[in-house]
Amino acid sequence: MNIILLGPPGAGKGTQAKVLVDKYGVVQLSTGDMLRAAVASGSELGKEAKAVMDAGKLMPDNIMVEIISARIAEPDCANGFILDGFPRTTAQADALDKMLEEKGLPLDQVIEIAVNDAVLIDRINSRVAETPEAERRDDDNAETLKRRLDVYHEQTAPILPYYDSRGMLKKVDGMQAIDEVSIQIEAIISAG
């Protein structure tokens, strides 16, 4: 079972991915974790990724797709994987589709966790109010979230029509309680 979870920052993609990992024995693939592992491996691909990261540039799509390709070939991905930070652009979605096709792997579900921006901002304000200052992340605030939402709407949201035009995009109401969102995702997977 190979799934992409889409949605704005704070929508609960990571939370829902963990539910799916526990239920189905699939692997959650974080692009950040994969990049760090590639760099740590010292492989040629890892060295390329490190040079890009050290220069403070965005990772080129071809390197990111190669890293994902190598990662999904590992034995722990035999039951499937969940991508929750990739693809972020239509070019990445297209490159991912081509790579999966070359490997003969299906993309079983593309699920959007839809949440209103105002709700996300309310959530982060509540979380900040409830979290002791010493435990807060520096980027865990409404201003940072607003910038991340702008980037999401400008760069990532355009992939929704990409998958919708292929009849692959399913949407769940991410403004519901965590358990209810999980039930909606389970219904999509079961129907899949």
C-alpha positions as CSV (number, residue, x, y, z in Angstrom):
1,M,0.0,0.0,0.0
2,N,1.7,3.2,-1.2
3,I,0.1,6.5,-0.1
4,I,0.7,10.2,-0.4
5,L,-0.8,12.4,2.4
6,L,-1.3,16.0,1.3
7,G,-2.5,19.1,3.2
8,P,-1.2,22.3,4.7
9,P,1.3,22.4,7.5
10,G,-0.4,21.6,10.8
11,A,-3.2,19.6,9.1
12,G,-2.2,16.4,10.9
13,K,-0.4,14.5,8.1
14,G,2.3,13.2,10.5
15,T,-0.3,12.1,13.1
16,Q,-2.4,10.3,10.5
17,A,0.7,8.7,9.0
18,K,1.6,7.2,12.4
19,V,-1.9,5.7,12.7
20,L,-1.5,4.1,9.2
21,V,2.0,2.8,10.1
22,D,0.7,1.1,13.2
23,K,-2.3,-0.4,11.5
24,Y,-0.8,-1.6,8.2
25,G,2.9,-2.1,8.9
26,V,3.9,0.4,6.2
27,V,6.8,2.9,6.5
28,Q,6.4,6.6,6.9
29,L,8.9,8.3,4.7
30,S,10.0,11.8,5.8
31,T,11.9,13.7,3.2
32,G,14.0,15.3,5.9
33,D,14.9,12.0,7.5
34,M,15.7,10.5,4.1
35,L,18.0,13.4,3.2
36,R,19.8,13.2,6.6
37,A,20.3,9.4,6.1
38,A,21.6,9.9,2.6
39,V,24.1,12.4,3.8
40,A,25.2,10.2,6.7
41,S,25.7,7.2,4.4
42,G,28.5,9.0,2.6
43,S,27.2,7.7,-0.8
44,E,27.6,9.6,-4.0
45,L,24.0,10.6,-3.8
46,G,24.4,11.6,-0.2
47,K,27.4,13.8,-1.1
48,E,25.4,15.5,-3.8
49,A,22.6,16.2,-1.3
50,K,25.1,17.5,1.3
51,A,26.5,20.0,-1.2
52,V,23.1,21.3,-2.0
53,M,22.1,21.5,1.7
54,D,25.4,23.2,2.6
55,A,24.8,25.8,-0.1
56,G,21.4,26.5,1.4
57,K,19.5,25.7,-1.8
58,L,16.4,23.7,-2.4
59,M,17.0,20.0,-3.2
60,P,16.7,19.4,-6.9
61,D,13.8,17.1,-7.9
62,N,16.1,14.6,-9.5
63,I,18.1,14.1,-6.3
64,M,15.1,13.9,-4.1
65,V,13.4,11.3,-6.4
66,E,16.7,9.3,-6.5
67,I,16.8,9.3,-2.6
68,I,13.1,8.2,-2.4
69,S,13.7,5.5,-5.1
70,A,16.6,4.1,-3.1
71,R,14.7,4.3,0.2
72,I,11.6,2.5,-1.1
73,A,13.8,-0.3,-2.4
74,E,14.8,-1.2,1.2
75,P,13.2,-4.3,2.7
76,D,11.2,-2.4,5.4
77,C,9.2,-0.8,2.6
78,A,8.0,-4.2,1.2
79,N,4.5,-3.6,2.7
80,G,4.4,-0.1,1.3
81,F,5.1,3.5,2.3
82,I,3.5,6.8,3.2
83,L,4.9,10.0,1.8
84,D,3.9,13.1,3.8
85,G,6.4,15.7,2.7
86,F,6.7,14.9,-0.9
87,P,5.8,15.7,-3.6
88,R,5.5,19.5,-3.1
89,T,5.3,20.6,-6.7
90,T,3.7,19.2,-9.9
91,A,7.2,18.6,-11.3
92,Q,8.0,16.4,-8.3
93,A,4.6,14.6,-8.6
94,D,5.4,13.9,-12.3
95,A,8.9,12.7,-11.5
96,L,7.6,10.5,-8.6
97,D,4.9,8.9,-10.9
98,K,7.6,8.1,-13.5
99,M,9.9,6.6,-11.0
100,L,7.1,4.4,-9.5
101,E,6.1,3.3,-12.9
102,E,9.7,2.3,-13.8
103,K,9.8,0.2,-10.5
104,G,6.3,-1.3,-11.3
105,L,4.9,0.1,-8.0
106,P,1.4,1.5,-7.8
107,L,0.4,4.7,-6.1
108,D,-2.6,3.4,-4.3
109,Q,-4.0,6.5,-2.6
110,V,-3.5,10.3,-2.7
111,I,-5.4,11.7,0.3
112,E,-5.8,15.4,1.1
113,I,-6.3,16.4,4.7
114,A,-8.3,19.6,4.1
115,V,-8.2,22.2,6.9
116,N,-9.2,25.8,6.8
117,D,-6.2,28.2,7.3
118,A,-8.0,30.1,10.2
119,V,-8.5,26.7,12.0
120,L,-4.8,25.9,11.7
121,I,-3.8,29.3,13.1
122,D,-6.2,28.8,16.0
123,R,-4.7,25.4,16.6
124,I,-1.2,26.8,16.7
125,N,-2.2,29.6,19.0
126,S,-3.8,27.1,21.4
127,R,-0.8,24.8,21.3
128,V,1.6,27.8,22.0
129,A,-0.6,28.8,24.9
130,E,-0.6,25.3,26.3
131,T,3.1,24.5,25.8
132,P,5.7,25.7,28.3
133,E,8.1,28.2,26.7
134,A,11.1,25.9,27.3
135,E,9.4,23.1,25.3
136,R,8.3,25.2,22.3
137,R,10.0,25.0,18.9
138,D,11.3,28.3,17.6
139,D,9.1,27.9,14.5
140,D,6.0,27.0,16.4
141,N,4.1,30.2,16.2
142,A,1.3,31.8,14.1
143,E,3.6,34.1,12.0
144,T,5.8,31.2,10.9
145,L,2.7,29.1,10.2
146,K,1.2,31.9,8.0
147,R,4.4,32.0,6.0
148,R,4.4,28.2,5.6
149,L,0.7,28.4,4.6
150,D,1.5,31.0,1.9
151,V,4.2,28.7,0.5
152,Y,1.9,25.7,0.6
153,H,-0.9,27.6,-1.3
154,E,1.5,28.9,-3.9
155,Q,3.7,25.9,-4.5
156,T,2.1,22.7,-3.2
157,A,-1.6,23.2,-3.5
158,P,-1.3,23.2,-7.3
159,I,-0.6,19.4,-7.2
160,L,-4.1,18.8,-6.0
161,P,-5.5,19.3,-9.5
162,Y,-2.7,17.1,-10.8
163,Y,-3.8,14.1,-8.9
164,D,-7.5,15.0,-9.2
165,S,-7.3,15.0,-13.0
166,R,-6.0,11.4,-12.7
167,G,-8.9,10.4,-10.5
168,M,-6.6,9.7,-7.6
169,L,-7.3,12.5,-5.2
170,K,-9.5,11.8,-2.2
171,K,-10.3,14.4,0.4
172,V,-11.0,14.1,4.1
173,D,-12.2,16.8,6.5
174,G,-9.2,17.5,8.6
175,M,-11.1,19.9,10.9
176,Q,-12.7,16.9,12.6
177,A,-11.2,15.2,15.7
178,I,-8.1,13.0,15.1
179,D,-10.1,9.8,15.4
180,E,-12.7,11.0,13.0
181,V,-10.1,11.9,10.4
182,S,-8.6,8.4,10.9
183,I,-12.0,6.8,10.2
184,Q,-12.4,8.9,7.0
185,I,-8.9,7.8,5.8
186,E,-9.6,4.2,6.7
187,A,-12.9,4.3,4.6
188,I,-10.9,5.6,1.6
189,I,-8.3,2.8,2.0
190,S,-10.9,0.1,2.5
191,A,-12.8,1.3,-0.6
192,G,-9.5,1.6,-2.6
